[in-house]
Amino acid sequence: MKTVCLDPGHGGQDSGATTPSGYEEQCYALDVCRRARDILAPYCNVIMTRDSEATYVGLTERADISTRNDSDVFISYHFNSAENPADGFELFTTPPENNSDKLAAKIWSAHRKQFPNQKDRGVKTANFTVIAKAACPAVLVEGEFIHTLAGEAFVQSKENRQKMAHAVADGALAYLGLDSKPELTLEQRVTRIEHHLLI
């Protein structure tokens, strides 16, 4: 059974970026990861580094949670901001070239399929602690810049957040070779779905 670790960025006292109206990145990131978890749940184990807006988890601890649960992939989800107007999505892996790049390519492709008209800022490398310390292929996703009115409107759309979740889930499943083909029996899948609906 494969395990996917989803890491909603920020949380607790660390709100992350904010929209012009004061909505917080940490809330949107958690929502996308919860949606992705529900999509993934019938096909693999899903671990969340946090499942509450009030919870703060340190960067190294997020990677440690993934490692302790023997995760096969680690995906940290965020939303971006900048001093100047900017838009688009981008993904980050760590140098040098490794399997994280293959995971990023699958998520990038799935995101492009969901949002063909969104500005594509590509796949980049950076030594972000949260993915650099992960013991498995790890990717950090920036779903959109939310510091502008256009970005705020984009991320406030539940339909868009569901599409972002599908991009994460579809990309992870494609990387893991599951391609939406459950490894569980029907009874097991129903039990897993019921469990996640009760959380």
Accessible surface in RSA format (square Angstrom, percent):
REM  Atomic radii and reference values for relative SASA: ProtOr
REM  Chains: A
REM  Algorithm: Lee & Richards
REM  Probe-radius: 1.40
REM  Slices: 20
REM RES _ NUM      All-atoms   Total-Side   Main-Chain    Non-polar    All polar
REM                ABS   REL    ABS   REL    ABS   REL    ABS   REL    ABS   REL
RES MET A   1   106.29  55.0  38.69  25.6  67.61 161.0  39.28  33.4  67.01  88.8
RES LYS A   2    77.44  37.8  77.40  47.5   0.04   0.1  27.30  24.6  50.14  53.4
RES THR A   3    11.49   8.2  11.49  11.6   0.00   0.0   1.31   1.8  10.17  15.4
RES VAL A   4     0.00   0.0   0.00   0.0   0.00   0.0   0.00   0.0   0.00   0.0
RES CYS A   5     0.00   0.0   0.00   0.0   0.00   0.0   0.00   0.0   0.00   0.0
RES LEU A   6     0.64   0.4   0.64   0.5   0.00   0.0   0.64   0.4   0.00   0.0
RES ASP A   7     0.65   0.5   0.65   0.6   0.00   0.0   0.00   0.0   0.65   0.6
RES PRO A   8     0.00   0.0   0.00   0.0   0.00   0.0   0.00   0.0   0.00   0.0
RES GLY A   9     0.57   0.7   0.00   N/A   0.57   0.7   0.57   1.6   0.00   0.0
RES HIS A  10    42.64  23.3  38.34  26.7   4.30  11.0  33.11  34.1   9.53  11.1
RES GLY A  11     0.00   0.0   0.00   N/A   0.00   0.0   0.00   0.0   0.00   0.0
RES GLY A  12    21.17  26.1   0.00   N/A  21.17  26.1   7.60  20.8  13.57  30.4
RES GLN A  13   151.32  84.6 109.04  79.7  42.28 100.7  71.40 152.0  79.92  60.6
RES ASP A  14    51.16  35.8  46.16  45.9   5.00  11.8  15.73  37.0  35.43  35.3
RES SER A  15    30.36  25.7  28.01  37.4   2.35   5.4   7.39  15.7  22.97  32.2
RES GLY A  16    25.40  31.3   0.00   N/A  25.40  31.3   9.12  25.0  16.29  36.5
RES ALA A  17    15.84  14.6   3.40   5.2  12.45  28.3  13.23  18.6   2.61   6.9
RES THR A  18    66.00  46.9  56.23  57.0   9.77  23.3  25.04  33.6  40.96  61.9
RES THR A  19     6.26   4.5   0.00   0.0   6.26  14.9   0.38   0.5   5.89   8.9
RES PRO A  20    70.12  51.1  24.07  21.9  46.06 167.4  37.56  31.0  32.56 202.4
RES SER A  21    75.36  63.7  37.55  50.1  37.81  87.1  24.28  51.7  51.08  71.6
RES GLY A  22    47.47  58.5   0.00   N/A  47.47  58.5  27.99  76.8  19.49  43.6
RES TYR A  23   112.33  52.4 109.01  62.0   3.31   8.6  66.14  49.7  46.19  56.9
RES GLU A  24    59.52  34.2  56.63  42.8   2.89   6.9   9.05  17.5  50.46  41.2
RES GLU A  25     4.25   2.4   4.25   3.2   0.00   0.0   0.00   0.0   4.25   3.5
RES GLN A  26     8.51   4.8   8.51   6.2   0.00   0.0   0.00   0.0   8.51   6.5
RES CYS A  27    38.64  29.2  33.96  37.9   4.68  11.0  17.63  44.7  21.01  22.7
RES TYR A  28    19.58   9.1  19.38  11.0   0.20   0.5  18.08  13.6   1.50   1.8
RES ALA A  29     0.00   0.0   0.00   0.0   0.00   0.0   0.00   0.0   0.00   0.0
RES LEU A  30     1.34   0.7   1.34   1.0   0.00   0.0   1.34   0.9   0.00   0.0
RES ASP A  31    36.73  25.7  35.56  35.4   1.17   2.8  11.47  27.0  25.27  25.2
RES VAL A  32     0.32   0.2   0.32   0.3   0.00   0.0   0.32   0.3   0.00   0.0
RES CYS A  33     3.73   2.8   3.36   3.8   0.36   0.9   0.36   0.9   3.36   3.6
RES ARG A  34    87.79  36.9  87.79  44.7   0.00   0.0  23.14  31.6  64.65  39.2
RES ARG A  35    55.33  23.2  52.50  26.8   2.83   6.7  17.15  23.4  38.17  23.1
RES ALA A  36     0.33   0.3   0.33   0.5   0.00   0.0   0.33   0.5   0.00   0.0
RES ARG A  37    15.60   6.6  15.60   8.0   0.00   0.0   1.90   2.6  13.70   8.3
RES ASP A  38    65.25  45.7  53.01  52.8  12.24  28.9  24.73  58.2  40.53  40.4
RES ILE A  39    31.51  17.9  23.27  17.3   8.24  19.9  30.03  21.6   1.48   4.0
RES LEU A  40     0.00   0.0   0.00   0.0   0.00   0.0   0.00   0.0   0.00   0.0
RES ALA A  41     0.71   0.6   0.71   1.1   0.00   0.0   0.71   1.0   0.00   0.0
RES PRO A  42    16.08  11.7  16.08  14.7   0.00   0.0  16.08  13.3   0.00   0.0
RES TYR A  43    43.34  20.2  43.28  24.6   0.06   0.2   5.00   3.8  38.34  47.3
RES CYS A  44     0.05   0.0   0.00   0.0   0.05   0.1   0.00   0.0   0.05   0.1
RES ASN A  45    41.36  28.5  41.19  39.8   0.18   0.4   8.38  20.2  32.99  31.9
RES VAL A  46    17.74  11.7   0.05   0.0  17.69  42.6   0.05   0.0  17.69  48.0
RES ILE A  47    42.16  24.0  40.77  30.4   1.40   3.4  42.16  30.4   0.00   0.0
RES MET A  48    30.77  15.9   9.71   6.4  21.06  50.1   9.71   8.3  21.06  27.9
RES THR A  49     8.33   5.9   0.00   0.0   8.33  19.8   0.03   0.0   8.30  12.5
RES ARG A  50     7.06   3.0   0.00   0.0   7.06  16.8   7.06   9.7   0.00   0.0
RES ASP A  51    47.29  33.1  31.31  31.2  15.98  37.8  24.22  57.0  23.07  23.0
RES SER A  52    41.61  35.2  39.35  52.5   2.25   5.2  26.68  56.8  14.92  20.9
RES GLU A  53    86.46  49.6  80.77  61.1   5.69  13.6  20.63  39.9  65.84  53.8
RES ALA A  54    88.95  81.8  59.85  92.4  29.10  66.2  67.83  95.5  21.12  55.9
RES THR A  55    53.08  37.8  48.26  48.9   4.82  11.5  33.69  45.2  19.39  29.3
RES TYR A  56   102.06  47.6  76.89  43.7  25.17  65.5  43.77  32.9  58.29  71.9
RES VAL A  57    15.05   9.9  11.02  10.0   4.03   9.7  14.30  12.4   0.75   2.0
RES GLY A  58    25.43  31.4   0.00   N/A  25.43  31.4  19.15  52.6   6.28  14.1
RES LEU A  59    94.32  52.5  90.19  64.5   4.14  10.4  90.19  63.3   4.14  11.1
RES THR A  60    61.62  43.8  59.46  60.3   2.17   5.2  43.46  58.4  18.16  27.5
RES GLU A  61    66.12  38.0  63.43  48.0   2.69   6.4  31.75  61.4  34.36  28.1
RES ARG A  62     4.07   1.7   4.07   2.1   0.00   0.0   1.44   2.0   2.62   1.6
RES ALA A  63     0.09   0.1   0.05   0.1   0.03   0.1   0.09   0.1   0.00   0.0
RES ASP A  64    55.09  38.6  54.43  54.2   0.65   1.5   8.12  19.1  46.97  46.8
RES ILE A  65    23.97  13.6  23.97  17.9   0.00   0.0  23.97  17.3   0.00   0.0
RES SER A  66     0.64   0.5   0.60   0.8   0.04   0.1   0.00   0.0   0.64   0.9
RES THR A  67    61.19  43.5  53.00  53.7   8.19  19.5  53.42  71.8   7.77  11.7
RES ARG A  68   150.71  63.3 116.82  59.5  33.89  80.7  72.92  99.7  77.79  47.1
RES ASN A  69    59.88  41.3  44.82  43.3  15.06  36.3   7.81  18.8  52.06  50.3
RES ASP A  70   118.38  82.9 101.30 100.8  17.09  40.4  35.92  84.5  82.46  82.2
RES SER A  71    12.31  10.4   0.13   0.2  12.18  28.1   0.13   0.3  12.18  17.1
RES ASP A  72    45.88  32.1  37.78  37.6   8.10  19.2   7.93  18.7  37.95  37.8
RES VAL A  73     0.00   0.0   0.00   0.0   0.00   0.0   0.00   0.0   0.00   0.0
RES PHE A  74     0.00   0.0   0.00   0.0   0.00   0.0   0.00   0.0   0.00   0.0
RES ILE A  75     0.90   0.5   0.89   0.7   0.02   0.0   0.89   0.6   0.02   0.0
RES SER A  76     0.00   0.0   0.00   0.0   0.00   0.0   0.00   0.0   0.00   0.0
RES TYR A  77     2.07   1.0   2.07   1.2   0.00   0.0   2.07   1.6   0.00   0.0
RES HIS A  78    21.54  11.8  21.54  15.0   0.00   0.0  15.98  16.5   5.57   6.5
RES PHE A  79     3.98   2.0   0.00   0.0   3.98  10.4   0.00   0.0   3.98  11.4
RES ASN A  80    24.11  16.6  22.64  21.9   1.47   3.5   1.60   3.8  22.51  21.8
RES SER A  81    53.65  45.3  36.57  48.8  17.08  39.3   7.73  16.5  45.93  64.3
RES ALA A  82    42.71  39.3  22.11  34.1  20.60  46.9  33.07  46.6   9.64  25.5
RES GLU A  83   180.50 103.6 138.66 104.9  41.84  99.6  61.12 118.2 119.38  97.5
RES ASN A  84   104.30  71.9 103.12  99.7   1.18   2.8  21.41  51.5  82.89  80.1
RES PRO A  85   123.98  90.4 102.05  93.0  21.93  79.7 103.07  85.1  20.92 130.0
RES ALA A  86    23.65  21.7  11.25  17.4  12.40  28.2  20.05  28.2   3.60   9.5
RES ASP A  87    71.70  50.2  71.70  71.4   0.00   0.0  26.72  62.9  44.98  44.9
RES GLY A  88     0.37   0.5   0.00   N/A   0.37   0.5   0.05   0.1   0.32   0.7
RES PHE A  89     0.03   0.0   0.03   0.0   0.00   0.0   0.03   0.0   0.00   0.0
RES GLU A  90     8.24   4.7   8.24   6.2   0.00   0.0   0.07   0.1   8.17   6.7
RES LEU A  91     0.37   0.2   0.37   0.3   0.00   0.0   0.37   0.3   0.00   0.0
RES PHE A  92    24.88  12.4  24.88  15.4   0.00   0.0  24.88  15.1   0.00   0.0
RES THR A  93     0.09   0.1   0.09   0.1   0.00   0.0   0.00   0.0   0.09   0.1
RES THR A  94    18.44  13.1  18.44  18.7   0.00   0.0   3.85   5.2  14.59  22.1
RES PRO A  95    61.22  44.6  46.12  42.0  15.10  54.9  46.45  38.4  14.76  91.8
RES PRO A  96   110.47  80.5 104.11  94.9   6.36  23.1 110.43  91.2   0.04   0.2
RES GLU A  97   159.81  91.8 128.58  97.3  31.23  74.4  46.22  89.4 113.59  92.7
RES ASN A  98    56.30  38.8  41.85  40.4  14.45  34.8  44.32 106.7  11.99  11.6
RES ASN A  99    72.21  49.8  68.96  66.6   3.25   7.8   4.75  11.4  67.46  65.2
RES SER A 100     7.59   6.4   7.33   9.8   0.26   0.6   0.00   0.0   7.59  10.6
RES ASP A 101    36.96  25.9  31.83  31.7   5.13  12.1  22.50  53.0  14.46  14.4
RES LYS A 102   128.85  62.9 124.28  76.3   4.57  10.9  79.26  71.3  49.58  52.8
RES LEU A 103     0.00   0.0   0.00   0.0   0.00   0.0   0.00   0.0   0.00   0.0
RES ALA A 104     0.00   0.0   0.00   0.0   0.00   0.0   0.00   0.0   0.00   0.0
RES ALA A 105    51.25  47.1  46.60  71.9   4.65  10.6  48.69  68.6   2.56   6.8
RES LYS A 106    92.53  45.1  89.61  55.0   2.92   6.9  35.91  32.3  56.62  60.3
RES ILE A 107     0.96   0.5   0.96   0.7   0.00   0.0   0.96   0.7   0.00   0.0
RES TRP A 108    83.20  33.4  83.20  40.3   0.00   0.0  81.40  43.4   1.80   2.9
RES SER A 109    58.51  49.4  55.46  74.0   3.05   7.0  17.76  37.8  40.76  57.1
RES ALA A 110    14.12  13.0   7.03  10.8   7.09  16.1  12.99  18.3   1.13   3.0
RES HIS A 111     2.22   1.2   2.22   1.5   0.00   0.0   0.47   0.5   1.75   2.0
RES ARG A 112    76.94  32.3  73.18  37.3   3.75   8.9  13.02  17.8  63.91  38.7
RES LYS A 113   172.51  84.2 146.34  89.8  26.17  62.3  99.04  89.1  73.47  78.3
RES GLN A 114    43.65  24.4  35.10  25.7   8.54  20.3   3.54   7.5  40.11  30.4
RES PHE A 115    13.21   6.6  10.06   6.2   3.15   8.2  13.21   8.0   0.00   0.0
RES PRO A 116    84.65  61.7  70.91  64.6  13.73  49.9  71.30  58.9  13.35  82.9
RES ASN A 117   149.86 103.3 115.05 111.2  34.81  83.8  39.50  95.1 110.36 106.7
RES GLN A 118    18.38  10.3   5.33   3.9  13.05  31.1  13.49  28.7   4.89   3.7
RES LYS A 119   110.63  54.0  96.63  59.3  14.00  33.3  64.83  58.4  45.79  48.8
RES ASP A 120    54.97  38.5  27.56  27.4  27.41  64.8  10.61  25.0  44.36  44.2
RES ARG A 121    72.17  30.3  52.79  26.9  19.38  46.1  14.41  19.7  57.76  35.0
RES GLY A 122    21.41  26.4   0.00   N/A  21.41  26.4  21.36  58.6   0.05   0.1
RES VAL A 123    65.60  43.2  33.26  30.1  32.34  77.9  33.26  28.9  32.34  87.7
RES LYS A 124    79.66  38.9  73.28  45.0   6.38  15.2  53.20  47.9  26.46  28.2
RES THR A 125    80.68  57.4  57.70  58.5  22.98  54.8  30.20  40.6  50.48  76.3
RES ALA A 126    24.44  22.5  15.82  24.4   8.62  19.6  24.44  34.4   0.00   0.0
RES ASN A 127   112.05  77.3  85.18  82.3  26.87  64.7  29.17  70.2  82.88  80.1
RES PHE A 128    80.19  40.1  76.99  47.7   3.21   8.3  80.19  48.6   0.00   0.0
RES THR A 129    49.38  35.1  42.26  42.8   7.12  17.0  10.27  13.8  39.11  59.1
RES VAL A 130     5.08   3.3   4.85   4.4   0.23   0.6   4.85   4.2   0.23   0.6
RES ILE A 131     4.45   2.5   0.15   0.1   4.30  10.4   0.15   0.1   4.30  11.7
RES ALA A 132    50.32  46.3  20.65  31.9  29.67  67.5  22.58  31.8  27.74  73.5
RES LYS A 133   116.82  57.0  94.24  57.8  22.58  53.8  48.18  43.4  68.64  73.1
RES ALA A 134    17.22  15.8   0.00   0.0  17.22  39.2   0.00   0.0  17.22  45.6
RES ALA A 135    80.99  74.5  37.58  58.0  43.42  98.8  49.74  70.0  31.25  82.8
RES CYS A 136    21.54  16.3   8.52   9.5  13.02  30.6  14.57  36.9   6.97   7.5
RES PRO A 137    27.31  19.9  23.84  21.7   3.48  12.6  26.78  22.1   0.54   3.3
RES ALA A 138     2.63   2.4   2.04   3.1   0.59   1.4   2.04   2.9   0.59   1.6
RES VAL A 139     0.00   0.0   0.00   0.0   0.00   0.0   0.00   0.0   0.00   0.0
RES LEU A 140     9.62   5.4   9.62   6.9   0.00   0.0   9.62   6.8   0.00   0.0
RES VAL A 141     1.01   0.7   1.01   0.9   0.00   0.0   1.01   0.9   0.00   0.0
RES GLU A 142    22.89  13.1  22.89  17.3   0.00   0.0   0.18   0.4  22.71  18.5
RES GLY A 143     0.00   0.0   0.00   N/A   0.00   0.0   0.00   0.0   0.00   0.0
RES GLU A 144     9.35   5.4   9.35   7.1   0.00   0.0   1.50   2.9   7.85   6.4
RES PHE A 145     8.49   4.2   8.10   5.0   0.39   1.0   8.10   4.9   0.39   1.1
RES ILE A 146     0.00   0.0   0.00   0.0   0.00   0.0   0.00   0.0   0.00   0.0
RES HIS A 147    42.46  23.2  25.78  17.9  16.68  42.7  26.30  27.1  16.17  18.8
RES THR A 148    32.40  23.0  27.80  28.2   4.61  11.0  28.67  38.5   3.73   5.6
RES LEU A 149   129.24  72.0 121.65  87.0   7.60  19.1 121.92  85.6   7.32  19.7
RES ALA A 150    80.45  74.0  63.33  97.7  17.12  38.9  72.41 102.0   8.04  21.3
RES GLY A 151     5.08   6.3   0.00   N/A   5.08   6.3   4.35  11.9   0.73   1.6
RES GLU A 152    13.62   7.8  13.62  10.3   0.00   0.0   0.18   0.4  13.43  11.0
RES ALA A 153    64.38  59.2  51.22  79.0  13.17  30.0  54.96  77.4   9.43  25.0
RES PHE A 154    45.30  22.7  39.08  24.2   6.23  16.2  44.92  27.2   0.38   1.1
RES VAL A 155     0.00   0.0   0.00   0.0   0.00   0.0   0.00   0.0   0.00   0.0
RES GLN A 156    73.44  41.1  57.14  41.8  16.30  38.8  19.13  40.7  54.30  41.2
RES SER A 157    37.05  31.3  26.25  35.0  10.79  24.9  27.27  58.1   9.78  13.7
RES LYS A 158   142.75  69.6 137.42  84.3   5.33  12.7  80.58  72.5  62.18  66.2
RES GLU A 159   115.24  66.2 104.96  79.4  10.28  24.5  42.69  82.6  72.55  59.2
RES ASN A 160    23.81  16.4  23.81  23.0   0.00   0.0   0.00   0.0  23.81  23.0
RES ARG A 161    22.51   9.5  22.51  11.5   0.00   0.0   0.00   0.0  22.51  13.6
RES GLN A 162    60.19  33.7  60.19  44.0   0.00   0.0  30.86  65.7  29.33  22.2
RES LYS A 163    65.15  31.8  65.09  39.9   0.06   0.1  27.49  24.7  37.66  40.1
RES MET A 164     0.15   0.1   0.00   0.0   0.15   0.3   0.00   0.0   0.15   0.2
RES ALA A 165     0.00   0.0   0.00   0.0   0.00   0.0   0.00   0.0   0.00   0.0
RES HIS A 166    61.59  33.7  61.59  42.8   0.00   0.0  39.56  40.8  22.03  25.6
RES ALA A 167     0.66   0.6   0.66   1.0   0.00   0.0   0.66   0.9   0.00   0.0
RES VAL A 168     2.97   2.0   2.97   2.7   0.00   0.0   2.97   2.6   0.00   0.0
RES ALA A 169     0.00   0.0   0.00   0.0   0.00   0.0   0.00   0.0   0.00   0.0
RES ASP A 170    52.46  36.7  46.00  45.8   6.46  15.3  19.29  45.4  33.18  33.1
RES GLY A 171     0.50   0.6   0.00   N/A   0.50   0.6   0.50   1.4   0.00   0.0
RES ALA A 172     0.00   0.0   0.00   0.0   0.00   0.0   0.00   0.0   0.00   0.0
RES LEU A 173     2.22   1.2   2.22   1.6   0.00   0.0   2.22   1.6   0.00   0.0
RES ALA A 174    33.10  30.4  23.25  35.9   9.86  22.4  23.25  32.7   9.85  26.1
RES TYR A 175    53.19  24.8  31.77  18.1  21.42  55.7  21.15  15.9  32.04  39.5
RES LEU A 176    23.52  13.1   5.85   4.2  17.67  44.4  10.12   7.1  13.40  36.1
RES GLY A 177    55.34  68.2   0.00   N/A  55.34  68.2  27.15  74.5  28.19  63.1
RES LEU A 178    11.30   6.3   9.25   6.6   2.05   5.2  11.01   7.7   0.29   0.8
RES ASP A 179    83.61  58.6  66.71  66.4  16.90  40.0  24.79  58.3  58.82  58.7
RES SER A 180    60.14  50.8  47.81  63.8  12.33  28.4  25.96  55.3  34.18  47.9
RES LYS A 181   147.79  72.1 144.70  88.8   3.08   7.3  89.05  80.2  58.73  62.6
RES PRO A 182    52.29  38.1  29.26  26.7  23.03  83.7  29.26  24.2  23.03 143.1
RES GLU A 183    91.69  52.6  54.26  41.1  37.43  89.1  34.06  65.9  57.63  47.1
RES LEU A 184    19.70  11.0   8.78   6.3  10.92  27.5  10.02   7.0   9.67  26.0
RES THR A 185    83.05  59.1  74.45  75.5   8.60  20.5  79.54 106.8   3.50   5.3
RES LEU A 186   120.67  67.2 115.28  82.5   5.38  13.5 115.28  81.0   5.38  14.5
RES GLU A 187   137.71  79.1 129.83  98.2   7.87  18.7  48.63  94.1  89.08  72.7
RES GLN A 188    87.54  48.9  83.65  61.1   3.89   9.3  29.00  61.7  58.54  44.4
RES ARG A 189    67.72  28.4  67.72  34.5   0.00   0.0   4.20   5.7  63.52  38.5
RES VAL A 190    67.49  44.4  66.67  60.4   0.83   2.0  67.46  58.6   0.04   0.1
RES THR A 191    81.36  57.9  80.25  81.4   1.12   2.7  61.21  82.2  20.15  30.5
RES ARG A 192    61.10  25.7  59.45  30.3   1.65   3.9  15.79  21.6  45.31  27.5
RES ILE A 193    70.87  40.3  69.58  51.8   1.29   3.1  70.70  50.9   0.17   0.5
RES GLU A 194    95.97  55.1  94.38  71.4   1.59   3.8  32.91  63.6  63.06  51.5
RES HIS A 195   103.62  56.6  99.99  69.5   3.63   9.3  64.00  66.0  39.63  46.1
RES HIS A 196    20.85  11.4  15.65  10.9   5.20  13.3  11.44  11.8   9.41  11.0
RES LEU A 197   132.31  73.7 102.75  73.5  29.56  74.3 105.60  74.2  26.71  71.9
RES LEU A 198   157.61  87.8 125.12  89.5  32.49  81.7 128.00  89.9  29.60  79.7
RES ILE A 199   106.68  60.7  50.93  37.9  55.75 134.4  77.52  55.8  29.15  79.1
END  Absolute sums over single chains surface
CHAIN  1 A     9192.4       7419.5       1773.0       4833.7       4358.7
END  Absolute sums over all chains
TOTAL          9192.4       7419.5       1773.0       4833.7       4358.7
